[in-house]
């Protein structure tokens, strides 16, 4: 449902060293050390859950969350009355608590806490009793409790997942990077849950890079998107991999201009022949949004507005048929909506948060964005767009 990107190039939380390091996958379970978070004592019990104000069509509206200080990293929805998000509550300078929040159509409340070491970064909801959260490890919610299921050992290094998706055959898939040392030495990695254990997948040799998002058309039609890191001889390029039920292969991504760096952070499938991936590109003119489209035969570039620091993070199709992409960098946040008549992306209402996660809401025109507020020190933010 939602995809996040944590590479050194794309990490722009600009807040706590603790949370920034966690988001980058740089801290292993049990090794929490940080300073300068501006912590002012224990977080009080979060009892002041306030119902969301009346919805206004065509606008993003902030919703109250029961976390005073922390970070909301991912969100997924089953309906307008059933949504979940995951993230962290900062309990002290050196301690945080991974948690899951639930939306019941009126308010967000804390549903549960995740196992130690979870550090959730991505979320997939198949039903209210079948939820996966991945980050420091993989954790599964069965409607009553969370259970940790350790990821398969990867000879290339420790897997840092950035995305998770479920398929109709009961499987779950997670993608990210296997890191032998520093993030820049990571290589793309994918694992699949077969009902018993996570299994490492064999990928084509694409060099150093990362995968930041997944989307599934069917159990035998899955796409992963990310980045091949720059080398001495080549710029950073978009990376697209496809699963056909038997093997993973690399798909040809459009090439950019000389010295233009491109990367992908989000992907969504509307149909098998209508798939979108978004991210950013950077050149001498600076950063701007980037988008590509799959028509069943090839990937092609699609024009985006020239927005400085307008890096896109996620993309999804709403229930009214409209296609949205969200993202930003630092104090810049943005949402784009695709104009089908003009065949181009156009700027839409700004979600006005540092976007960490995004989801559409099935059978509605609504959207959710989660992350942290632009003002304050690690103030969790959840905002909803009413279509």
Secondary structure, DSSP 8 states (H G I E B T S, - for coil): ------STTT----S-HHHHHHHTT-S-TT----------S---------------TT-EEEE--S-SSEEEEEEEEEETTEEEEEEEEE-SSS-EEEEEEEE-SS-EEEEEE--TT----EEEEEETTEEEEESSSEEEE-SS-EEEE-----TTSEEEEEEEEE-TTS-EEEEEEEESSSGGG-EEEEEEE-SS-EEE-------BEEEEEEEEEETTEEEEEEEE---SSS--EEEEEEE-SS-EEEE-----STT-EEEEEEEEEEETTEEEEEEEEEETTEEEEEEEEE-SS-EEE------TT--EEEEEE-TTS-EEEEEEETTEEEEEEEETTTTEEEE-----SEEEEEEE-TTSS-EEEEEE-SSSSS-EEEEEE--
